[in-house]
């Protein structure tokens, strides 16, 4: 585009210089009064040259109309400028030569005309080439527009096709969902249920609105009542009562925590003492009982309720790996021995500073070996407690053998024998 503008400007300047040269020639002819024939001949040549330059002017106008599409090379531009300078020099030489030789000058003008005609032809050829290039460019632009439209249409087609495929898959998934659920009838039934639920909720909302209106009217009425004298300083009184209530609740919570802690401590104490009692019972039984059918006895405690301190106790006997309750499964002597041992274990556990231990007929229903073992156990207790100042063992029995065993001087300080009179 810049090259085309340069060429047009060059041709316009060239035309102006030619017109200036022609005006000089016409003036030169006007002052030459000696040779009229040559003047007429020069005038005809000038008219011919004017016609030529009029054609060049028309071509220049056409090039101006199409200047937006022309692109000329820089080398061509420089060449035309050199040609312009050369022609300007030629015209100057022609003017000088005209003064010298008019005939030679006419010949030169004719040669110049032929050169200009050849240049005009070359310009026409160049113009045709430029027009062809311009048409090719227009065709290419039209093809590009068509190609762009085709690409856009193809993209739109692909987008629409993808949307159609997506909708088709969605329709298929919905149809599968409908088939899984049970068809349109199931949807209609569900719709009916939802409609009923909606109506129920609407009625509930209306009921709530009515309740709210009642509450609002009650609030208004209560606000009026609060302005009466009996409700004076009601906030302060409410705050005081609230503090008292919260304090009571906190105290109750603290008491609950203390109660739970005490309950847990008692349960741990109970567990510990039961283990200690069973240990003493086991040792006394194994030292006292001479039979082989019972290894030892113990006391089991079962809680009667969760989180309570109420227990159900039972005496069980252990034989090998079997554990059986003694109630209804042991002899009378075994029951008496177990009772005595349990009492001794309780006294050992809970009555560490107890000064008196009284036994009334401890050998009832006991056979000889078990009675001797019980006497030996009592002797060991006496031996262990002899350092205690206030310890007293009182045994009341009709079994003289048992009395002799525990009434030895090294163990008993006094021994009383009570008998009936003969009368």
Order of alpha helices (4+ residues) and beta strands (2+ residues): alpha-alpha-alpha-alpha-alpha-alpha-beta-beta-beta-alpha-beta-alpha-beta-alpha
